[in-house]
Amino acid sequence: MQTPMGSGFTAASTADDVIEGIDLRGKVAIVTGGYSGLGKETVRALRSAGADVLVPARDVARASAELADLDRVAVDELDLLDPASIDAFADRFLATGRPLHILVNSAGIMANPLTRDARGYESQFATNHLGHFQLTRRLLPALRRADGARVVAVSSRGHRYSAVDFGDPNFEHREYTPWSAYGQSKTANVLFAVELDERERANGIRAFAVHPGSIMDTNLSRFTDRESLRNGGFLDENDQPVIDPARGLKTPEQGAATQVWCAVSPQLDGFGGVYCEDVDIAPLRSSKEPDVGVVTVVRGTYGVLPYAVDRDNARRLWKLSEELLDRS
């Protein structure tokens, strides 16, 4: 299954390109992180095809202001680091009785200094994975009600920096480094999609993991210094984003294309549990080991490392995630 299909799109394709001709009237979508960067582009594309879109946000006032020019887009309160907030958001949505056709888990943080939530969980793992894990499980009744739903987990080529450390996911006994923590959380996003698809495909739910590309015009890189981004090839000498889709350096419109494609494209009917990039199913990498080198631009399609789509790892992560949530 983890084999490119030849979608006909390219690394330079935009969200508008992939949603052309798609009719989402009567469909309901939830997009976390949907008021900035890639998330906002995803919201804009889904809404342009007729979907009603709900954007969960910790800062409701800011999100409402960012989305004020878009009709059929609503904002509700949600903090991915707060289990009670996640449950309350899910309860409010489930109480409406509406089906949920599309869930795009796009919110995230990247390479921040070590911080922990109120439970003591490392913040990147807690935000990027555990919060979305809890949210998706709580919304399963609405996803099942859609009789054909898709869940998109926004991952990254950054999964190459670390597998999931099942013995110490929260860096309680090992040295913390921002990029290994980020890599672990992005690997977790892929494994989550693999296991969710396996568990829920009989209920009409298919799940996908996505690398959107490297997009500097977002808040995601705020913890990375300018010099590192210049040395890595992400910024030019004037600190402006380098745009080169063939090397994965994309505009937000190009970056949102793969997650929108996974959310709506009929080309993916019958598929699920796969990792996608450049608007296609990505190839499986031959290497089995994390790449712990310097953070630099990856040329061309990178693919997915085997540990990130391993079924045993996916089942193990699901069990671990349930245990961590039960403790909170």
Secondary structure, 3 states (H helix, E strand, C coil): CCCCCCCCCCCCCCHHHHHCCCCCCCCEEEEECCCCHHHHHHHHHHHHCCCEEEEEECCHHHHHHHCCCCCCEEEEECCCCCHHHHHHHHHHHHHCCCCCCEEEECCCCCCCCCCECCCCCEHHHHHHHHHHHHHHHHCHHHHHHCCCEEEEEECCHHHHHCCCCCCCCCCCCCCCCHHHHHHHHHHHHHHHHHHHHHHHHHHCEEEEEEECCECCCCCCCCCCCHHHHHHCCCECCCCCECCEHHHCECCHHHHCHHHHHHHHCHHHCCCCCEEEECCEECCECCCCCCCCCCCCCCCCCCCECHHHCCHHHHHHHHHHHHHHHHHC
